[in-house]
Amino acid sequence: MKQMKSKEINAGANPSAMELVNRNLGRRYRAEKRFKFIGLFAIVCSLLFLAVLFLSIVLKGYSAFWQSSVLLDIHFAESVLDVDNLAAADYNGLVKAALRDMFPQVKSRSHKKKLYSIISPGAAYQLQKMVLADTSIIGMTRSVRVPADDDVDMFMKGKISRADPETERRLNDMQLEWIDQLVDDKRLEKKFNAIFFTAGDSREPELAGILGAVAGSFYILLVTLGLSFPIGVSAAIYLEEFAPKNKWTDIIEVNINNLAAVPSIVFGLLGLAVFLNFFGLPRSAPLVGGLVLALMTLPTIIIAGRVSLQSVPPSIREAALGVGASKMQTVFHHVLPLAVPGILTGTIIGMARALGESAPLLMIGMVAFIVDIPQGLLEPSTVLPVQIYLWADSPERAFVERTSAAIIVLLGFLIVMNGAAVFLRNRFERRW
């Protein structure tokens, strides 16, 4: 009896493993629920911050896709337009004459100066292009819609309030009366801002566009893809399939992984020292920018390519070798086709990163003010991120909305490229 009582006491003092598990089960379930709640809360906060960021950019930038323009009755007077020298004619005088005809009550010189400032300086260049394209309009009167000045555009978009004191506005009361008259006559309206997509950079916000930056980005990405993709894929295939496993390949692998984490501005310094100072390539050229971004993108493509090759089941290699295929045939006929989706995905992600880079390009001089649209790889150009940087640093208020609009365009490109990466993976990936 004493032995049985001692066993019961020992059993009570030393509970079984199942009792210990059941005793802690409730606490573990509560901890799991807390962890799920924290994870869900983190995801919701991330999405909320992302939505606020996108919403703020869209609210600031959507108005840039609309531009105020004025309909003027331009008389292309033969006395002003000399057929022998049309390029140097006084097209600005044609704009001023049209305004004087519309507002004959404006007599003083100072008031006329304020009246002329309603129209953008780009109106003269627009008329010049019209005459050079069609000289038959000389001596005729045509209704031409020209861009309004950026201050007028800001007023039409509600960014300048009529209620503010006149001394705090960039438009005085007299100018607001002229604007009201133009609106009542349906001559001042907001139209789709085609200039934003068809023009290069400009000092005047109403004439500034992103076509030059888009063209520069295209040429740079073309050079980057043409260099980084074949070199990166070839390096990944060699290191994963053919290279011997020794200390030298280990050193190469470690350096490739380290290069993927190097700050991008270091590649810009490398491009400045090697491509510009040593080889003497032209500054601000897409060729140099593409070379720099290719060096930056190579580690990403190599790592993605190796991971994609490793994901191919070993049975594919064994089956190919078992039926008599050589090592080269096994890799290029069987392994590589199955790894292509992952390689393309890594390449597109690397190119998307290159599209959004600005720091390395600033180091090679692509921060210059470029008006003309680049027509080749050696002409001076800029890219979208640098264009956004330049506009964000501009004191003109109208450049704020154009900065946000350019960010919207850049985000659109990035979303398309990442969507393409997801599509390629889902389209060609095989489940094993």
C-alpha positions in Angstrom: 0.0 0.0 0.0 2.8 2.4 0.8 4.5 1.6 -2.5 1.2 2.3 -4.5 0.7 5.7 -2.6 4.3 6.7 -3.4 3.8 5.9 -7.1 0.6 8.0 -7.2 2.5 10.9 -5.5 5.3 10.6 -8.0 2.8 10.5 -10.9 1.2 13.7 -9.7 4.6 15.3 -9.3 5.8 14.2 -12.7 3.0 14.8 -15.2 3.1 13.0 -18.6 4.2 14.6 -21.8 0.6 14.7 -23.1 -0.5 16.5 -19.9 2.3 19.1 -20.4 1.2 19.6 -24.0 -2.5 20.1 -23.1 -1.5 22.4 -20.3 0.3 24.7 -22.7 -2.0 24.3 -25.7 -4.3 27.2 -24.9 -1.3 29.6 -24.4 0.2 28.4 -27.7 -3.1 28.9 -29.6 -3.4 32.4 -28.2 0.2 33.2 -29.2 -0.6 32.0 -32.7 -3.6 34.2 -33.0 -1.6 37.2 -31.8 1.0 36.5 -34.4 -1.6 36.2 -37.2 -3.2 39.4 -36.1 0.2 41.2 -36.0 1.0 39.9 -39.5 -2.4 41.0 -40.9 -2.1 44.4 -39.2 1.4 44.9 -40.8 0.0 44.0 -44.3 -3.0 46.4 -43.8 -0.6 49.2 -42.7 1.7 48.6 -45.7 -1.2 48.7 -48.1 -2.6 51.8 -46.4 0.7 53.6 -46.7 1.1 52.5 -50.3 -2.5 53.7 -51.1 -1.8 57.1 -49.5 1.4 57.5 -51.4 -0.2 56.6 -54.8 -3.2 58.8 -54.0 -1.1 61.8 -53.1 0.9 61.4 -56.3 -2.2 61.0 -58.5 -4.0 64.0 -56.8 -1.0 66.2 -57.5 -0.2 65.0 -61.0 -3.5 64.2 -62.8 -4.1 67.8 -63.6 -0.8 67.9 -65.6 -2.6 65.8 -68.3 -4.8 68.9 -69.0 -3.5 72.2 -70.3 -5.2 75.5 -70.6 -5.1 77.0 -74.2 -6.4 80.1 -75.8 -8.1 80.3 -79.2 -6.6 83.3 -81.2 -7.5 84.6 -84.6 -4.0 84.9 -86.1 -3.5 87.0 -89.3 -0.4 85.8 -91.0 0.4 89.2 -92.5 2.7 89.3 -95.5 4.4 92.4 -94.1 5.6 90.4 -91.2 6.4 87.1 -92.9 9.3 87.5 -95.3 9.2 84.5 -97.6 13.0 84.6 -98.0 13.5 84.5 -94.2 10.5 82.8 -92.6 12.5 81.3 -89.7 13.5 84.7 -88.4 10.1 86.4 -88.7 8.4 88.1 -85.8 5.8 85.4 -84.9 5.5 86.8 -81.4 4.3 90.0 -83.0 1.5 88.0 -84.7 0.3 86.8 -81.3 0.4 90.3 -79.8 -1.6 91.7 -82.8 -4.3 89.1 -82.2 -4.5 90.0 -78.5 -4.7 93.7 -79.3 -7.6 93.0 -81.7 -9.4 91.0 -79.0 -8.9 93.7 -76.3 -8.9 97.0 -78.1 -9.5 98.8 -74.8 -6.0 98.0 -73.6 -4.0 101.1 -74.5 -1.1 101.6 -72.0 2.2 99.9 -72.5 2.3 98.4 -69.1 -1.2 97.0 -69.5 -0.3 95.5 -72.9 2.7 93.8 -71.3 0.4 92.2 -68.8 -2.0 91.2 -71.6 0.7 89.6 -73.6 1.9 87.6 -70.6 -1.4 85.6 -70.6 -0.1 83.6 -73.6 2.9 81.2 -73.4 6.1 82.1 -75.2 5.8 78.8 -77.0 2.9 80.2 -79.1 5.5 81.9 -81.4 7.3 78.6 -82.0 3.9 77.0 -82.8 3.1 79.6 -85.4 6.6 79.2 -86.9 6.1 75.5 -87.3 2.7 76.1 -89.0 4.2 78.6 -91.5 7.2 76.5 -92.3 5.0 73.4 -92.8 2.5 75.3 -95.0 3.5 78.6 -96.6 0.1 78.9 -98.3 -1.4 80.3 -95.1 0.6 83.5 -95.5 -1.8 86.4 -95.9 -4.7 84.5 -94.4 -6.4 84.5 -91.0 -6.6 81.3 -89.1 -8.0 80.4 -85.7 -5.2 78.8 -83.8 -5.3 77.3 -80.3 -2.1 78.3 -78.4 -1.0 77.3 -74.9 -1.7 79.7 -72.1 0.9 80.9 -69.6 1.5 78.6 -66.6 0.1 81.1 -64.2 -3.1 81.2 -66.2 -3.2 77.5 -66.3 -2.7 77.3 -62.5 -5.6 79.7 -62.1 -7.8 77.7 -64.3 -7.0 74.6 -62.3 -7.8 76.3 -59.0 -4.2 76.4 -57.8 -4.4 80.3 -57.7 -7.3 81.6 -55.7 -9.2 84.7 -56.7 -9.9 85.4 -53.0 -6.2 86.0 -52.2 -5.0 89.6 -52.0 -3.8 91.0 -55.3 -0.3 91.5 -53.9 0.0 87.8 -53.1 -1.2 86.6 -56.5 0.9 86.3 -59.7 -2.1 87.5 -61.7 -3.6 90.9 -60.9 -7.3 91.8 -61.0 -7.1 93.2 -64.5 -5.6 90.0 -65.9 -8.4 88.0 -64.1 -11.0 90.2 -65.9 -9.3 89.4 -69.2 -9.3 85.7 -68.3 -13.0 85.8 -67.4 -13.8 87.4 -70.8 -11.8 84.7 -72.6 -13.7 82.0 -70.6 -17.1 83.6 -71.4 -16.2 83.8 -75.1 -15.2 80.1 -74.9 -11.7 80.9 -76.1 -9.9 79.8 -72.9 -10.5 76.1 -72.2 -8.7 73.1 -70.7 -7.7 70.5 -73.3 -5.7 67.3 -73.2 -2.0 68.2 -72.8 -0.5 66.5 -75.8 2.7 68.6 -75.3 3.5 66.7 -72.2 3.9 63.5 -74.2 5.3 65.0 -77.5 7.9 67.6 -76.3 11.2 67.6 -74.6 12.2 69.6 -71.5 11.7 73.3 -71.3 12.1 76.2 -68.9 8.5 77.0 -69.3 6.3 74.5 -67.5 3.4 74.7 -70.0 5.9 73.7 -72.8 7.8 70.9 -70.8 7.3 67.3 -71.9 8.7 63.9 -71.2 9.4 62.6 -74.7 13.1 63.4 -74.5 13.4 61.5 -71.2 11.4 58.6 -72.5 13.6 58.4 -75.6 16.7 58.5 -73.4 15.4 55.8 -71.1 14.5 53.6 -74.2 18.1 53.9 -75.6 19.7 53.2 -72.2 17.5 50.2 -71.6 18.3 49.0 -75.1 22.0 49.1 -74.4 21.6 47.6 -71.0 19.5 44.7 -72.2 21.8 44.0 -75.2 24.8 43.7 -72.9 23.6 42.4 -69.6 21.2 39.6 -70.9 23.6 37.5 -73.0 26.6 38.1 -70.7 24.6 37.4 -67.6 22.9 34.3 -68.9 26.1 32.9 -70.3 27.9 33.5 -67.0 25.0 31.8 -65.1 25.1 28.7 -67.4 28.9 28.4 -67.1 29.0 28.8 -63.3 26.1 26.4 -62.7 26.7 23.7 -65.3 30.3 23.7 -66.5 32.6 25.5 -64.0 34.6 23.2 -61.7 33.9 23.5 -58.0 37.1 25.0 -56.5 38.2 28.1 -54.6 38.4 30.3 -57.7 34.7 29.7 -58.5 33.8 30.2 -54.9 35.6 33.6 -55.0 33.7 34.5 -58.2 30.3 33.5 -56.6 31.0 35.5 -53.5 32.0 38.6 -55.5 28.9 38.3 -57.7 26.7 38.2 -54.6 28.5 41.2 -53.1 28.1 43.2 -56.3 24.4 42.7 -56.2 24.4 44.6 -52.9 26.8 47.4 -53.9 25.1 50.9 -53.9 24.3 52.0 -57.4 26.2 55.3 -57.1 29.4 53.2 -56.9 28.7 52.0 -60.4 28.3 55.6 -61.4 31.7 56.4 -60.1 33.1 53.4 -62.0 31.5 54.7 -65.2 32.9 58.2 -64.6 36.4 56.9 -64.1 36.5 54.3 -66.8 34.1 55.1 -69.6 34.4 58.9 -69.5 37.9 59.7 -68.1 39.8 56.7 -69.5 38.0 55.8 -72.8 36.8 59.3 -73.4 33.2 58.5 -74.3 30.7 61.4 -74.6 29.0 62.7 -71.4 25.3 62.3 -71.0 25.2 59.7 -73.9 22.8 56.8 -73.6 25.7 54.5 -74.6 27.6 55.4 -71.4 24.4 55.2 -69.3 23.6 51.8 -70.7 27.1 50.5 -70.0 26.9 51.7 -66.4 23.4 50.1 -65.8 24.5 46.9 -67.5 27.3 46.5 -64.9 24.7 47.2 -62.2 22.2 44.7 -63.7 24.6 41.8 -64.4 24.7 40.4 -60.8 20.9 40.3 -60.6 20.6 38.4 -63.9 23.4 36.0 -63.0 21.9 35.2 -59.6 18.4 34.8 -61.1 19.8 32.6 -63.9 21.6 30.3 -61.5 18.6 29.9 -59.3 16.4 29.1 -62.3 18.9 26.5 -63.5 19.1 25.0 -60.0 15.3 24.7 -59.9 15.3 22.3 -62.9 15.0 18.7 -61.5 18.1 16.6 -61.6 16.1 13.8 -63.3 16.0 16.0 -66.5 19.7 16.0 -66.7 20.0 12.3 -65.8 17.4 11.3 -68.5 19.1 13.3 -71.2 22.5 11.9 -70.4 21.0 8.4 -70.1 19.8 8.5 -73.8 23.3 9.6 -75.0 23.1 13.4 -75.0 26.3 15.3 -74.5 26.7 17.8 -71.6 26.2 20.7 -74.0 23.1 19.2 -75.5 21.7 18.4 -72.1 22.1 22.0 -71.0 20.9 23.8 -74.1 18.2 21.4 -75.3 16.7 20.3 -72.0 17.8 22.3 -69.0 17.9 25.8 -70.4 14.4 25.8 -72.0 12.9 24.9 -68.6 14.9 27.6 -66.8 14.0 30.4 -69.3 10.9 31.6 -67.4 12.9 32.3 -64.3 15.7 33.8 -66.3 13.3 36.2 -68.1 11.7 37.1 -64.8 15.0 38.0 -63.2 16.0 40.0 -66.3 12.8 42.0 -66.3 13.1 42.7 -62.6 16.7 43.8 -63.2 15.7 46.1 -66.1 12.9 47.6 -64.0 15.5 48.4 -61.3 17.7 50.0 -64.0 14.8 52.0 -65.3 14.2 53.6 -61.9 17.9 54.4 -61.2 19.1 58.0 -61.2 22.2 58.1 -58.9 24.7 56.4 -61.3 23.4 58.5 -64.2 23.9 61.7 -62.3 27.6 60.8 -61.9 28.1 60.5 -65.7 26.5 63.9 -66.5 23.0 63.0 -67.4 21.6 65.7 -65.2 22.1 68.3 -67.9 19.2 70.4 -69.3 18.3 68.6 -72.6 15.7 70.2 -74.9 16.1 68.2 -78.1 14.8 64.6 -78.5 17.8 62.2 -78.7 18.1 60.4 -82.0 20.9 58.0 -81.2 23.1 56.4 -78.7 25.7 59.1 -78.7 23.5 62.2 -78.5 23.1 64.0 -75.1 19.9 62.8 -73.3 18.3 62.3 -69.9 16.1 59.7 -68.4 12.7 59.8 -66.6 14.1 59.6 -63.0 16.6 62.4 -63.7 13.9 64.4 -65.4 11.7 64.0 -62.3 14.7 65.1 -60.1 15.2 68.2 -62.2 11.5 69.2 -62.2 11.2 68.6 -58.4 14.1 71.1 -57.9 12.4 73.8 -60.1 10.9 76.8 -58.2 7.9 77.1 -60.7 4.7 76.0 -59.1 3.4 74.4 -62.3 6.4 72.0 -62.3 5.0 70.4 -59.1 2.1 68.8 -61.0 4.4 67.8 -63.9 6.8 66.1 -61.5 3.9 64.0 -60.1 2.6 63.3 -63.6 6.1 62.1 -64.7 6.2 59.8 -61.6 2.8 58.4 -62.6 4.3 57.6 -66.1 7.4 56.0 -64.5 5.3 53.9 -62.1 3.2 52.8 -65.1 6.3 51.6 -66.9 7.5 49.7 -63.8 4.0 48.1 -63.2 4.0 47.0 -66.8 7.4 45.5 -66.6 6.7 43.7 -63.3 3.4 42.5 -64.7 5.2 41.1 -67.7 7.6 39.2 -65.3 4.6 37.7 -63.5 2.9 36.8 -66.8 6.0 35.1 -68.2 6.5 33.0 -65.0 2.8 31.9 -64.9 2.8 31.3 -68.6 5.9 29.2 -69.0 6.6 27.8 -65.5 6.1 24.1 -65.1 5.2 22.5 -61.8 7.2 19.4 -60.8 
